[in-house]
Amino acid sequence: MRSAPTRTEARLIAALQLRTGRWFFQVPVFGYIADFYFPSRRLIVELDGPHHHLQRDAARDAALKRKGLLTLRFSNAAVHDDLEHVVAMIYASQG
């Protein structure tokens, strides 16, 4: 678990702070560390860099789904190239 966000995470944090809703950064959720967690919506947002393990991520997402959580994954490039779209997708998934 990191205490300081990456540049990409900081960019998303700044965008999320402009919106309403309670969220947590780098928090443990059912034995995993979530990049962003919106407990009221049971939503996890993960930012994936170039070195993510697709099989491990899929298993993790499936385990969290069994606990009733939805995981959205975005590439770091998506956050840098189309931040507004990423934020819109996060809030659209919240109902």
C-alpha positions as CSV (number, residue, x, y, z in Angstrom):
1,M,0.0,0.0,0.0
2,R,1.4,3.4,-1.0
3,S,0.8,6.6,0.9
4,A,1.7,8.9,-2.0
5,P,-0.3,8.6,-5.3
6,T,1.4,8.2,-8.7
7,R,1.1,11.1,-11.2
8,T,-1.8,9.4,-12.9
9,E,-3.6,8.7,-9.6
10,A,-3.1,12.3,-8.5
11,R,-4.6,13.4,-11.8
12,L,-7.7,11.3,-11.1
13,I,-7.9,12.3,-7.5
14,A,-8.0,16.0,-8.5
15,A,-10.8,15.3,-10.9
16,L,-12.8,13.2,-8.4
17,Q,-12.4,15.9,-5.7
18,L,-14.5,18.2,-7.9
19,R,-17.4,15.8,-7.7
20,T,-19.6,14.7,-4.8
21,G,-19.4,11.3,-3.3
22,R,-17.2,9.7,-0.6
23,W,-14.2,7.7,-1.9
24,F,-11.0,6.3,-0.5
25,F,-7.5,6.0,-2.0
26,Q,-5.3,2.9,-1.5
27,V,-7.5,1.2,1.0
28,P,-7.8,-2.5,1.9
29,V,-11.0,-4.2,0.6
30,F,-11.6,-7.8,1.4
31,G,-7.8,-8.6,1.5
32,Y,-6.9,-6.5,-1.6
33,I,-5.6,-3.0,-1.9
34,A,-8.0,-0.9,-4.0
35,D,-6.7,2.2,-5.9
36,F,-10.0,3.9,-5.3
37,Y,-13.0,2.6,-3.4
38,F,-16.5,4.1,-3.3
39,P,-18.1,2.1,-0.4
40,S,-21.6,3.6,-0.8
41,R,-21.7,2.2,-4.4
42,R,-19.6,-0.9,-3.7
43,L,-17.4,0.3,-6.5
44,I,-13.6,-0.1,-7.0
45,V,-11.6,1.8,-9.6
46,E,-8.2,0.5,-10.6
47,L,-5.6,2.3,-12.7
48,D,-3.5,-0.1,-14.7
49,G,0.0,0.6,-15.9
50,P,1.9,-1.4,-18.5
51,H,3.0,-4.1,-16.0
52,H,-0.3,-5.5,-14.8
53,H,-0.9,-9.2,-14.6
54,L,-4.2,-9.8,-16.6
55,Q,-4.9,-13.2,-15.1
56,R,-4.3,-12.1,-11.5
57,D,-6.4,-9.0,-12.1
58,A,-9.2,-11.1,-13.5
59,A,-9.1,-13.5,-10.5
60,R,-9.1,-10.5,-8.1
61,D,-12.0,-8.8,-9.9
62,A,-14.0,-12.1,-9.8
63,A,-13.3,-12.5,-6.1
64,L,-14.5,-9.0,-5.4
65,K,-17.6,-9.5,-7.6
66,R,-18.5,-12.5,-5.5
67,K,-18.5,-10.0,-2.5
68,G,-20.9,-7.7,-4.4
69,L,-18.3,-5.2,-5.6
70,L,-17.9,-3.9,-9.1
71,T,-14.4,-3.2,-10.4
72,L,-13.7,-0.7,-13.2
73,R,-10.3,-0.7,-14.8
74,F,-8.7,2.1,-16.7
75,S,-5.3,2.3,-18.3
76,N,-3.0,5.1,-17.2
77,A,-3.1,6.3,-20.8
78,A,-6.9,6.7,-20.6
79,V,-6.6,8.9,-17.6
80,H,-4.0,11.1,-19.3
81,D,-5.7,11.1,-22.7
82,D,-9.4,11.3,-21.8
83,L,-9.8,12.1,-18.1
84,E,-13.3,13.6,-18.5
85,H,-14.5,10.3,-20.1
86,V,-13.0,8.2,-17.3
87,V,-14.6,10.4,-14.6
88,A,-17.9,10.3,-16.4
89,M,-17.8,6.5,-16.6
90,I,-17.0,6.2,-12.9
91,Y,-19.9,8.4,-11.9
92,A,-22.3,6.7,-14.4
93,S,-21.5,3.4,-12.9
94,Q,-22.5,4.7,-9.5
95,G,-26.1,4.8,-10.5
